[in-house]
Amino acid sequence: MDYLPLPDSAARQFIDSITIFEEYQRTRKQASQYAGGMYWKAQGPYEYLVKTQRDNSQERIGPRNEQTEWVYKEFTSRKTAVEDRLKTLRAALTDAQRLNKALKVGRTPAMVIDILQALEDAGLAEHFTVVGTHSLYAYESAAGVRIVQGALATQDVDLLWDARRRVRFITEMERSDVSMLQVLQRADSTFQRKEGQNETAINAKGFEVDFLRRMAEGDDPPPFRFSSDEDDLWPVQAVRASVLTTSPRFEHVVASATGHMAMMRTIAPATFVKFKRWMAEKAPAREPLKRNRDRRQADIVQGLLDQRMLVS
């Protein structure tokens, strides 16, 4: 048997944890709209409403009048309400993570969880798709099963960058004033670009993050660095990655052995099966051991689809 059902107690706990996690993430995004504050600033005989940003920059809203009084009251009341809700949810999430750990709800590598959350925090998660072996963690989480460890073992994660959305991506990178390597270093400060492989970051424990992109087509950019930082990463063009780029997406919350959670965005299970079968049978220069694992992974996910434990 290539997978076993998650115990009922763990499955119930995971369902409850997902609800808390998703509401926490939603409220956190909502709270970001109220970052900074508002105050009244006197200037001569007049008062003006001023909005402060997270970076301490300021914006003058307008002179004190009935309209700006309403804006100030609405902002401060909503800010207080959202921050109170976020505080309560943060406490609930901490409890959920503790129970996740106790009941052994998840086993996605903690480093993967940290990387996914770092991308989320940077506002860049929607530009990347997990492809390859680590997709199985999303599928098993959705199906409520444990896939055999032998089909999962790997020391790297592949992230597919969507070149079709590069204009928005570049804008968001410039706004955040951060490099992709720096984003990874928020997950683990020891990440650095791997010598001789500009598409790969590696940490002090040998865990690698590989950035892929489809083969250039249309108005896709030529060799492309994620930011102006000379030490930043360059996504590498990969054979048949266009199939994965245009695939329907599959999203599910995943958890690590520590109980922490993140949203994993990956490809649809049916696409995973087709791609892995191509890797097993037709990919050039593929090592025999990897071909065998590709075939086994495809069979496992197809089995979950056939049993209607996954919906593609």
Sequence and secondary structure as in RCSB ss.txt:
>XXXX:A:sequence
MDYLPLPDSAARQFIDSITIFEEYQRTRKQASQYAGGMYWKAQGPYEYLVKTQRDNSQERIGPRNEQTEWVYKEF
TSRKTAVEDRLKTLRAALTDAQRLNKALKVGRTPAMVIDILQALEDAGLAEHFTVVGTHSLYAYESAAGVRIVQG
ALATQDVDLLWDARRRVRFITEMERSDVSMLQVLQRADSTFQRKEGQNETAINAKGFEVDFLRRMAEGDDPPPFR
FSSDEDDLWPVQAVRASVLTTSPRFEHVVASATGHMAMMRTIAPATFVKFKRWMAEKAPAREPLKRNRDRRQADI
VQGLLDQRMLVS
>XXXX:A:secstr
  EEE  HHHHHHHHHHHHHHHHHHHHHHHHHTT SEEEEEEETTEEEEEEE TTS EEEEEESSHHHHHHHHHH
HHHHHHHHHHHHHHHHHHHHHHHHHHHTT   S HHHHHHHHHHHHTT GGGEEEESTTHHHHHHHHHTEEE GG
GT  SEEEEEE GGGHHHHHHHHHHHT  HHHHHHHH TT EEETTEEEEEE TT  EEEEEEE   TT  SS  
SSS TTS   EEETTHHHHHTS EEEEEEE TTS EEEEEEE HHHHHHHHHHHHHT TT  HHHHHHHHHHHHH
HHHHHHTTSS  
